[in-house]
């Protein structure tokens, strides 16, 4: 009816606490710490490639754990997706300062592309982690980390692989010590298989001793006439020959092997160890392959580095998540962050 008014409407919120960003300074502080850890992480990797120094290796490990732990907590601390995008962009751009001479005045498109890929993949990881947290009634920290962490780490391992490619194949800054260690590790890992294929193979013997072992193994399979005639009815095994005859056959077979290797791979020192010889052989073959295939081989090598790094880091996801959880609990205890619930009992984190 005209002139009559109904009861005043009352808006009832579904939440006891609004899940929103409250203190910009806390977000700015957290983003600054995370970006600093990201810069140290990338810079340490670069310095380690150049020097192969244990100090930079441990700096790389520690900064990576801190950076990835801080990033995991960003998914819980920052509520607005545009803020997460901005923080991720800063985290992806700040490490580029370590490569300023390669950006200005002539920017490296591959390097910038690597940083761009890190940003896109990192933001995708942030979005997935944030969506998972929003759709969870109860806050399960390790479930959020399980969804977010592998994707975010992958983004940064892609960037490290790009840095590896640029240092080794473009800038020429790669440490010879790292190359030697990498090749030696590869040969050492393959040694048990090589022993099956090539009896007598060992890394600690000289090349000449290896050739003698191979020659002796082949000669032991044959039959020989000790009189030096062509009579096939009178033959003995290699072990039944006189010591002088064995030495003559062994010397001739060894020289034949050395000649074949020299023709195929170039000159080498017969007195060097098989480990050193194998390292040089792989390095020479790789350079020859790169010369014949162009950019394809370097890209495949960088991809192999990515998968090696990813397999290694995957073993320690639990450690990164645990350290992130410890930092999370410290933030709760100190009052930097707090957990609260909605009226329907959905738990989330705020920066009060």
C-alpha positions in Angstrom: 0.0 0.0 0.0 1.0 3.6 -0.6 2.9 5.1 2.3 3.7 1.8 3.9 7.2 0.6 4.2 8.4 -3.0 4.8 11.0 -4.1 7.2 14.6 -2.9 6.6 16.7 -5.4 4.6 19.8 -6.6 6.5 22.7 -7.9 4.4 24.3 -10.9 6.2 27.8 -11.8 5.2 28.7 -15.5 4.7 32.0 -14.9 6.4 33.2 -13.9 9.8 36.3 -12.6 8.1 36.5 -11.2 4.6 39.2 -13.1 2.6 41.0 -10.0 1.2 44.4 -8.3 1.3 44.5 -6.1 4.3 48.0 -4.7 4.7 49.8 -3.7 1.5 53.2 -3.3 3.4 53.2 -7.0 4.3 52.6 -8.1 0.7 55.3 -5.6 -0.5 57.7 -6.9 2.1 57.1 -10.5 1.2 57.4 -9.8 -2.5 60.7 -8.0 -1.9 62.1 -10.9 0.1 61.0 -13.4 -2.5 62.4 -11.3 -5.4 65.7 -10.9 -3.6 65.9 -14.7 -3.0 65.1 -15.2 -6.7 67.8 -12.9 -7.8 70.4 -14.6 -5.5 69.2 -18.0 -6.8 69.7 -17.1 -10.5 72.9 -15.1 -9.8 74.4 -18.0 -7.9 73.6 -20.5 -10.7 75.3 -18.1 -13.2 78.4 -17.7 -11.0 78.6 -21.5 -10.4 78.6 -22.1 -14.1 81.5 -19.7 -14.5 83.6 -20.8 -11.6 82.4 -24.3 -10.5 83.0 -23.0 -7.0 81.5 -24.9 -4.0 80.5 -21.6 -2.4 78.2 -20.7 -5.3 76.9 -24.2 -5.4 75.7 -24.0 -1.7 74.5 -20.5 -2.3 72.4 -21.8 -5.2 70.9 -24.6 -3.1 70.0 -22.4 -0.1 68.6 -19.5 -2.2 66.6 -21.9 -4.3 65.0 -23.5 -1.3 64.2 -20.0 0.2 62.9 -18.7 -3.0 60.6 -21.6 -3.7 59.4 -21.7 -0.1 58.5 -18.0 -0.2 56.7 -18.5 -3.5 54.7 -21.3 -2.0 53.5 -19.0 0.8 52.5 -16.3 -1.6 49.7 -18.6 -2.8 48.3 -18.4 0.7 49.2 -14.9 1.7 48.1 -12.9 -1.4 44.4 -13.0 -2.2 44.1 -10.9 -5.4 45.2 -12.7 -8.6 46.4 -9.4 -10.2 48.7 -8.9 -7.3 50.1 -12.4 -7.7 50.6 -11.7 -11.4 52.5 -8.4 -10.6 54.7 -10.1 -7.9 55.4 -13.0 -10.4 56.4 -10.4 -13.0 58.8 -8.7 -10.6 60.3 -12.0 -9.6 60.9 -12.9 -13.2 62.3 -9.5 -14.1 64.7 -8.8 -11.2 67.1 -11.7 -11.9 67.7 -10.2 -15.4 69.7 -7.4 -13.6 72.5 -10.0 -13.2 72.7 -10.0 -17.0 72.4 -6.3 -17.7 75.3 -6.3 -20.2 73.4 -8.9 -22.2 70.2 -6.9 -22.1 71.3 -3.3 -22.8 72.0 -1.9 -25.3 71.6 -5.1 -27.4 69.1 -7.4 -25.7 69.4 -11.1 -26.0 66.1 -12.3 -27.2 66.7 -15.9 -26.1 67.5 -14.7 -22.5 64.4 -12.5 -22.5 62.4 -15.4 -23.9 63.6 -17.6 -21.0 62.5 -15.0 -18.5 59.2 -14.6 -20.2 58.6 -18.4 -20.1 59.5 -18.4 -16.4 56.9 -15.6 -15.8 54.1 -17.4 -17.8 54.7 -20.8 -16.2 55.2 -19.3 -12.7 51.9 -17.4 -13.0 50.1 -20.5 -14.2 51.5 -22.3 -11.1 50.3 -19.4 -8.9 46.9 -19.5 -10.4 46.5 -23.3 -10.0 47.7 -23.2 -6.4 45.5 -20.2 -5.6 42.4 -21.9 -7.2 43.1 -25.1 -5.2 43.3 -23.2 -2.0 40.1 -21.3 -2.7 38.2 -24.5 -3.5 39.4 -26.3 -0.3 37.1 -26.2 2.7 40.0 -27.0 5.1 43.4 -25.5 4.7 45.8 -28.3 3.9 49.2 -26.8 3.5 51.0 -29.8 2.0 48.2 -30.4 -0.5 48.5 -26.8 -1.7 52.3 -27.2 -2.0 51.9 -30.5 -3.9 49.8 -28.7 -6.5 51.8 -25.5 -6.7 55.5 -26.5 -6.2 56.3 -28.8 -9.1 54.8 -26.4 -11.6 56.6 -23.4 -10.1 59.9 -25.2 -9.9 59.5 -26.3 -13.5 59.2 -22.7 -14.6 62.5 -21.8 -13.1 64.3 -24.9 -14.2 63.3 -23.9 -17.8 65.0 -20.5 -17.1 68.2 -22.2 -15.7 68.3 -24.4 -18.8 68.2 -21.3 -21.0 71.1 -19.8 -19.0 73.0 -23.0 -19.5 72.4 -22.8 -23.2 73.5 -19.2 -23.4 76.6 -19.6 -21.3 77.9 -22.7 -23.1 76.8 -22.2 -26.7 76.3 -18.4 -27.1 78.4 -16.4 -24.6 81.2 -19.0 -24.3 81.5 -18.4 -20.5 81.2 -22.0 -19.5 83.7 -23.2 -16.9 86.2 -25.8 -18.1 86.1 -27.3 -14.6 82.4 -27.8 -14.8 82.8 -29.4 -18.3 85.4 -31.8 -17.0 83.3 -32.7 -13.9 80.2 -33.2 -16.1 82.0 -35.4 -18.6 83.8 -37.4 -15.9 80.5 -38.0 -14.1 78.9 -39.2 -17.3 81.8 -41.5 -18.1 81.9 -42.8 -14.5 78.2 -43.5 -14.6 78.5 -45.4 -17.9 81.6 -47.4 -16.8 79.7 -50.5 -15.6 77.9 -50.7 -19.0 81.1 -50.2 -20.9 82.7 -53.0 -19.0 80.0 -55.3 -20.2 80.4 -54.2 -23.8 84.2 -53.9 -23.7 85.9 -56.4 -21.4 89.1 -54.9 -19.9 87.7 -51.4 -19.8 88.6 -49.4 -16.6 88.8 -45.7 -15.9 92.1 -45.9 -13.9 94.2 -47.6 -16.5 96.1 -46.0 -19.4 94.9 -46.0 -23.0 97.8 -48.2 -23.9 96.8 -50.7 -21.2 93.2 -50.7 -22.4 94.3 -51.4 -26.0 96.4 -54.3 -24.7 93.5 -55.7 -22.8 91.2 -55.5 -25.8 93.9 -57.0 -28.1 94.6 -59.8 -25.6 90.8 -60.6 -25.3 90.5 -60.8 -29.1 93.7 -62.8 -29.6 92.5 -65.3 -26.9 89.6 -66.3 -29.2 91.9 -67.4 -32.1 94.1 -70.4 -33.0 97.7 -70.0 -34.1 100.4 -72.0 -35.6 103.4 -71.7 -33.4 105.7 -72.6 -36.3 104.5 -69.6 -38.3 103.2 -71.9 -41.2 99.8 -72.1 -42.8 99.3 -75.7 -41.6 95.8 -75.6 -39.9 96.2 -79.0 -38.5 98.7 -77.9 -36.1 97.4 -74.9 -34.1 97.4 -73.9 -30.5 95.6 -71.3 -28.4 97.1 -67.9 -27.6 97.9 -69.0 -24.1 99.9 -72.0 -25.4 102.2 -69.8 -27.5 105.6 -68.9 -26.1 106.0 -65.6 -24.2 107.9 -64.1 -27.2 105.2 -65.0 -29.7 102.5 -63.6 -27.4 104.3 -60.3 -27.0 104.8 -60.1 -30.8 101.1 -60.7 -31.6 100.0 -58.4 -28.7 102.3 -55.6 -29.9 101.1 -55.8 -33.4 97.4 -55.9 -32.4 97.9 -53.0 -30.0 99.6 -50.9 -32.7 96.8 -51.7 -35.1 94.2 -50.5 -32.5 96.1 -47.3 -31.9 96.4 -46.6 -35.6 92.6 -47.2 -36.1 91.8 -44.8 -33.2 94.2 -42.2 -34.5 92.7 -42.3 -37.9 89.2 -42.0 -36.5 89.6 -39.5 -33.6 93.0 -37.8 -34.2 96.2 -37.9 -32.1 96.1 -38.8 -28.4 98.5 -39.6 -25.6 98.6 -43.4 -25.0 99.9 -42.8 -21.5 96.8 -40.8 -20.4 94.1 -42.4 -18.3 91.0 -43.8 -19.9 88.9 -41.3 -17.9 90.8 -38.4 -19.4 90.8 -40.0 -22.9 87.0 -40.6 -22.6 86.4 -37.0 -21.5 88.4 -35.6 -24.5 86.7 -38.0 -26.9 83.2 -37.0 -25.8 84.1 -33.3 -25.9 85.6 -33.6 -29.4 82.6 -35.6 -30.6 80.1 -33.1 -29.2 81.9 -30.2 -30.9 81.9 -32.1 -34.2 78.3 -32.9 -33.8 77.4 -29.3 -33.0 79.3 -28.2 -36.1 77.3 -30.6 -38.3 73.8 -30.1 -36.8 73.8 -26.4 -36.0 71.4 -25.3 -33.2 69.7 -28.7 -32.8 72.3 -30.3 -30.7 72.7 -27.4 -28.3 69.0 -27.3 -27.8 68.8 -31.0 -27.1 71.7 -30.7 -24.6 69.9 -27.9 -22.8 66.7 -30.0 -22.8 68.7 -32.9 -21.3 70.0 -30.5 -18.6 66.5 -29.5 -17.8 65.3 -33.1 -17.3 68.4 -33.9 -15.2 67.7 -30.9 -13.0 64.0 -31.6 -12.7 64.7 -35.2 -11.7 67.2 -34.1 -9.1 65.0 -31.4 -7.6 61.9 -33.7 -7.6 63.7 -35.8 -4.9 63.6 -32.7 -2.6 60.1 -31.4 -3.1 59.3 -32.7 0.4 62.1 -30.7 1.9 61.1 -27.5 0.2 57.5 -28.0 1.3 58.6 -28.7 4.9 60.8 -25.6 5.1 57.9 -23.5 3.6 55.6 -25.0 6.3 58.1 -24.1 9.1 58.2 -20.5 7.7 54.4 -20.5 7.6 54.2 -21.6 11.3 56.7 -18.9 12.2 54.6 -16.3 10.4 51.5 -17.5 12.4 53.3 -17.5 15.7 54.8 -14.0 15.2 51.4 -12.6 14.1 52.6 -11.8 10.6 49.8 -14.1 9.4 46.7 -15.7 10.9 44.3 -18.4 10.0 40.6 -17.8 10.2 37.3 -19.5 9.0 34.2 -18.5 7.2 30.8 -19.2 8.8 30.6 -22.3 6.7 33.9 -23.3 8.2 36.2 -22.8 5.1 39.7 -22.1 6.5 42.1 -19.6 4.9 45.1 -17.4 5.8 45.1 -13.6 6.3 47.9 -11.1 6.8 46.2 -9.2 9.7 
